Amino acid sequence: MSGIDGLVWRQFGEDDLPALTGLAQACLATDGGLPLFGRTPLARARLLQTRTHGAWWGGDLVAAVGVGTARTPATATGLVHPAWRGRGLGGALLDRAEGQAGDAGLLVTTETWNAAAEELFAARGYTRTFLEWVLRHDLDALPEVTAPDGVTVEQATLGPELFATYRASFADRPGFVEPEAGEWLGDLRDDEDFRPELTLLARGPDGEAAGFVTVLDDWIDQVGVVPGWRGRRVGAYLVARVLRGLADAGAAAAWLCVNDDNPAAGLYRRLGFREFGRRARYLRA
């Protein structure tokens, strides 16, 4: 399949999760990306799909792909160990995924982006539909952001006001699809990593909501500022409050993801966030 003598290709399953997470961690160490991909839950979700295929050298997993065919387009996630790149394994994984997808189209997800993979997808006729920076903030140095005039901050309550603030903050963004309030709030409430004590609501002097931030574990999940309050440091102040709260709770670093074309990326970098790689999506119609 790849032309490399000695490789053993076979399906993998739940028993191979340690090898899969090890492969993901090796790719993250070289490329950066979403660190959660190096943990069992996300590795399982991305790679243990309907069909799996991996290449083994001795006892080491050096390349793997998982393909989900339950929906259209089909989905796939693949990895090649950094020491094994440049030998055609990425193309072999993509051949496998395309064969499983058939005429359904294929959406390839990558949580640890690299330029060689981007070149492969472009050469095979894929369109990049999504690109997001993964940013990290070491909490040994915290930004000082003064409260905007008249703004107070409180712990948010999971209820209609928080959802309305989220909706007002994001409704004017291109491609925004409004979820059901109960679904959005329920996803937060049911997430075992939800940090209610660090999920905050900012209010103006008249008590109206000005912005919000939600936090999952040591990740800043969403930050939004309603249009009338933009440009007044509300978002920066909320993020700085969360960073201090995480530091006080003993976290070593804070994380967030931001779309490649989101102007808020500049704000996060000014607050001290640094790039830790990218994640992307590619579509073959």
Secondary structure, DSSP 8 states (H G I E B T S, - for coil): ----TT-EEE---GGGHHHHHHHHHHHHHHH---GGGGSHHHHHHHHSSSEEEEEEETTEEEEEEEEE-SSSSEEEEEEE-GGGTTSSHHHHHHHHHHHHHGGG-EEEEESS--HHHHHHHHHTT-EEEEEEEEEEEETTS-------TT-EEEE--SSHHHHHHHHHHHTTSTT-----HHHHHHHHHH-TTB-GGG-EEEE-TTS-EEEEEEEETTEEEEEEE-GGGTTSSHHHHHHHHHHHHHHHTT-SEEEEEEETT-THHHHHHHTT-EEEEEEEEEEE-
